[in-house]
């Protein structure tokens, strides 16, 4: 038993503590995003991925375009890959930096990283409206998390 405790203490010093995005939190973020979209009469698809770009939660509002399922996921993955809003990629491509497309990013607003205490835990991606509308809905999800962490 003493050896086991000693081994655990040693492991704790070697391994870092890591925050993760629980499913319950992803659902609440999507709920906040959906509420904002509904208030504006927008029909959206909301995707939330973990730090590795793996889908944690997807919500497709009634009447949202089928094509927005994949687009919302790609926005989330693009955002988490570089820990940056996809609006940054949109702006870069608009200025002629088409090499951004070789990075496999979705260059349309609507993807935002989920960053807590400097650590990227995942990202939210939204599709279904204009790029600006998608961005506003994604922001509503991030704002819910920011408020919940206070």
C-alpha positions as CSV (number, residue, x, y, z in Angstrom):
1,X,0.0,0.0,0.0
2,X,2.8,2.4,0.8
3,X,4.4,1.7,-2.5
4,X,1.2,2.5,-4.3
5,X,0.8,5.8,-2.6
6,X,4.4,6.7,-3.4
7,X,3.8,5.8,-7.0
8,X,0.7,8.0,-7.1
9,X,2.6,11.0,-5.6
10,X,5.3,10.5,-8.2
11,X,2.8,10.4,-11.0
12,X,1.0,13.5,-9.8
13,X,4.3,15.4,-10.2
14,X,4.9,14.1,-13.7
15,X,1.4,14.5,-15.1
16,X,-0.4,17.9,-15.5
17,X,-3.9,18.6,-14.3
18,X,-6.1,19.0,-17.3
19,X,-9.5,20.7,-17.6
20,X,-12.0,19.1,-19.9
21,X,-15.3,20.2,-21.4
22,X,-18.1,18.0,-19.9
23,X,-21.1,17.0,-21.9
24,X,-23.5,18.8,-19.5
25,X,-21.6,22.1,-20.1
26,X,-21.6,21.6,-23.9
27,X,-25.4,21.1,-23.7
28,X,-25.9,24.3,-21.7
29,X,-23.7,26.2,-24.1
30,X,-25.8,24.9,-27.1
31,X,-29.0,25.8,-25.2
32,X,-27.8,29.4,-24.7
33,X,-26.9,29.6,-28.4
34,X,-30.2,28.1,-29.5
35,X,-32.1,30.6,-27.2
36,X,-30.3,33.5,-28.9
37,X,-30.9,32.1,-32.4
38,X,-34.6,31.5,-31.6
39,X,-35.0,35.1,-30.3
40,X,-33.8,36.3,-33.7
41,X,-35.8,33.7,-35.7
42,X,-32.7,32.0,-37.0
43,X,-32.5,28.3,-37.6
44,X,-29.0,27.0,-36.8
45,X,-26.8,24.0,-36.3
46,X,-24.6,24.2,-33.2
47,X,-21.6,21.9,-32.8
48,X,-19.3,21.7,-29.8
49,X,-16.0,19.9,-30.0
50,X,-13.3,19.0,-27.5
51,X,-9.7,20.1,-27.6
52,X,-8.9,17.3,-30.1
53,X,-11.7,18.4,-32.5
54,X,-13.9,15.5,-31.5
55,X,-17.7,16.1,-31.5
56,X,-19.0,16.4,-28.0
57,X,-22.5,17.8,-28.8
58,X,-24.5,18.7,-31.9
59,X,-27.9,20.4,-32.0
60,X,-29.8,20.9,-35.2
61,X,-32.7,23.3,-34.8
62,X,-35.9,22.5,-36.7
63,X,-35.7,23.8,-40.2
64,X,-32.0,24.4,-40.3
65,X,-30.2,23.5,-43.5
66,X,-28.9,20.0,-43.7
67,X,-25.6,21.3,-45.2
68,X,-25.0,23.3,-42.0
69,X,-24.4,20.1,-40.0
70,X,-21.0,19.5,-41.6
71,X,-20.2,23.2,-41.9
72,X,-20.8,23.9,-38.2
73,X,-18.5,21.0,-37.3
74,X,-15.8,22.2,-39.7
75,X,-16.0,25.7,-38.1
76,X,-15.5,24.2,-34.6
77,X,-12.6,22.0,-35.7
78,X,-10.9,24.9,-37.6
79,X,-11.3,27.1,-34.5
80,X,-9.9,24.5,-32.1
81,X,-7.0,23.6,-34.3
82,X,-5.6,27.1,-34.2
83,X,-7.3,28.3,-31.0
84,X,-8.7,31.2,-33.0
85,X,-12.0,32.5,-34.3
86,X,-12.8,31.4,-37.8
87,X,-13.5,35.1,-38.5
88,X,-9.7,35.5,-38.5
89,X,-9.4,33.0,-41.4
90,X,-12.3,34.7,-43.3
91,X,-10.6,38.1,-42.9
92,X,-7.2,36.6,-44.1
93,X,-8.7,35.0,-47.2
94,X,-10.6,38.2,-48.0
95,X,-7.2,40.1,-47.9
96,X,-5.8,37.5,-50.4
97,X,-4.2,35.0,-48.1
98,X,-5.6,32.0,-50.0
99,X,-2.8,29.9,-48.6
100,X,-5.0,29.7,-45.4
101,X,-7.2,27.2,-47.3
102,X,-4.2,24.8,-47.5
103,X,-4.4,24.6,-43.8
104,X,-7.8,22.9,-44.0
105,X,-9.6,25.7,-42.2
106,X,-13.2,26.8,-42.7
107,X,-12.8,30.5,-43.6
108,X,-16.3,31.7,-42.5
109,X,-17.3,33.4,-39.2
110,X,-19.1,31.2,-36.7
111,X,-16.3,29.2,-35.0
112,X,-15.0,30.3,-31.6
113,X,-12.5,28.5,-29.4
114,X,-13.5,27.7,-25.8
115,X,-10.6,29.0,-23.7
116,X,-10.5,28.8,-19.9
117,X,-7.6,30.1,-17.9
118,X,-5.4,30.2,-21.1
119,X,-6.2,26.5,-22.0
120,X,-8.2,25.7,-25.1
121,X,-10.8,23.1,-24.1
122,X,-12.6,22.9,-27.4
123,X,-14.6,25.1,-29.7
124,X,-18.1,25.9,-30.8
125,X,-19.2,26.1,-34.5
126,X,-22.4,27.5,-35.8
127,X,-23.9,27.4,-39.3
128,X,-27.3,28.1,-40.8
129,X,-27.5,31.9,-41.2
130,X,-25.2,34.5,-42.6
131,X,-21.6,34.4,-41.4
132,X,-22.2,37.3,-39.0
133,X,-25.4,35.6,-37.6
134,X,-23.5,32.4,-37.1
135,X,-20.8,34.4,-35.2
136,X,-23.4,36.0,-33.0
137,X,-24.9,32.6,-32.0
138,X,-21.5,31.1,-31.3
139,X,-20.7,34.2,-29.1
140,X,-23.9,33.5,-27.1
141,X,-22.5,30.0,-26.3
142,X,-19.2,31.4,-25.1
143,X,-20.9,34.2,-23.1
144,X,-23.0,31.6,-21.3
145,X,-19.8,29.7,-20.3
146,X,-18.1,33.0,-19.2
147,X,-21.0,33.9,-17.0
148,X,-21.2,30.3,-15.5
149,X,-17.5,30.5,-14.6
150,X,-17.9,33.7,-12.6
